[in-house]
Amino acid sequence: MLISELTRLSGTPAPTIKYYVRERLLPAGERTGGNRTEYGDEHVHRLRLIRALLEVGKLSIGSAGAVLAALDRPDQPIAETFEVAQRALARDAVTDVAEPSPEGLARVDALIERAGWSEWCHGNVGAGIAAQAIDAFASAGHPLPDHYLDAYAAAAEQVARADVGEVAGIRDPADRTELMVVGTVLGDTLSVGLRRIAQAHITAERNLS
Amino acid sequence: MLISELTRLSGTPAPTIKYYVRERLLPAGERTGGNRTEYGDEHVHRLRLIRALLEVGKLSIGSAGAVLAALDRPDQPIAETFEVAQRALARDAVTDVAEPSPEGLARVDALIERAGWSEWCHGNVGAGIAAQAIDAFASAGHPLPDHYLDAYAAAAEQVARADVGEVAGIRDPADRTELMVVGTVLGDTLSVGLRRIAQAHITAERNLS
């Protein structure tokens, strides 16, 4: 198809498509003589993914590029792909925030021990993000007790079990990698929305005023 | 204390402090004759909270102002304060994203029914956020099955129960309101971090490759 058709099917204006190609988020189309460039269904598909990452996931162009690069290695192990997606996404999460404190990181390590999580977890990029949140609660005057952290950890494990189960159920490697990438971003947004609804439920249930 | 001391205690440069006062995030100090302006401990405290909201919570100045305004009404019911905090925070979450589709919203309503959550939940601001995530999964080619949404809902309920329990345990109304506000923002970041660690644990546990 030509770019006009790609614009129509994807809902993305032509200049934006060309920008994504320049930024290497989208593979270039195939030049077929003269000024004609042909695009395929894979471009429609990739454009939808890009929009999900940028608009709902709120990734920068640079981070979206790093995440999408993981799609070009569909045969790497699931654990590694998760890590690539997580690291790319973390670049945005930690921009212009202070480094996590040693105390915050120690509390995350202790949490991992209490949860009985694998030793692999200690170097995970999420440890720094969680430690920053723990630090920020403390410096805002509300240090978090262990039982609160443990409730969050149990919920995170439940969510991660659903994530990994869904991913492991997909046989096509490219498709599976894509779900890992898009799910890492969009799952956060889903959790944010549902947590707010659940807060409304619990306050109603406890009849708090 | 003078602004130099406030800068030292809060780690915030004087021009930034004056900017926050102009933007009404921070109450002005008290003029005490000549060019002297006096600040108190409440300014140190509020500055830490502002930094937590802006740097870790990634709120815009406008949204942070709306959230902080909730602190000036410490006697309002818990359910209402949660709602104020949620709405202020949602302004950033939904910027420049398409409206949720009727299908996405219908799936959230069905989820609320299946979870047995209160009828109060249907109008919650989180419903729109969750519906946008559900839409984005679908348009990226990965529509989410109900059992996946239900796993997320169960986890969200667990987190919300910890949130509300912590908040309800605080007797001082101003302090309680502050935890609701700061916890709504920072709890999201905590969940993001712990979800990534838990994904690493589950992939290791299942020995996926």
Interface residues (C-beta under 8 A of the other chain):
Chain A: H45 R48 L49 R51 A52 E55 V56 G57 P77 I78 A79 F82 E83 Q86 A90 A93 D96 V97 A98 V108 L111 I112 A115 W117 S118 W120 C121 N124 V125 G126 A127 G128 I129 A130 A131 Q132 A133 I134 A136 F137 S139 A140 G141 H142 P145 H147 Y148 L149 A151 Y152 A153 A154 A155 A156 E157 Q158 V159 A160 R161 A162 D163 V164 E166 A168 E178 L179 V182 G183 T184 L186 G187 D188 T189 L190 S191 V192 G193 L194 R195 R196 I197 A198 Q199 A200 H201 I202 T203 A204 E205 R206 L208 S209
Chain B: H45 R48 L49 R51 A52 E55 V56 G57 P77 I78 A79 F82 E83 Q86 A90 A93 D96 V97 A98 V108 L111 I112 A115 W117 S118 W120 C121 N124 V125 G126 A127 G128 I129 A130 A131 Q132 A133 I134 A136 F137 S139 A140 G141 H142 P145 H147 Y148 L149 A151 Y152 A153 A154 A155 A156 E157 Q158 V159 A160 R161 A162 D163 V164 E166 A168 E178 L179 V182 G183 T184 L186 G187 D188 T189 L190 S191 V192 G193 L194 R195 R196 I197 A198 Q199 A200 H201 I202 T203 A204 E205 R206 L208 S209
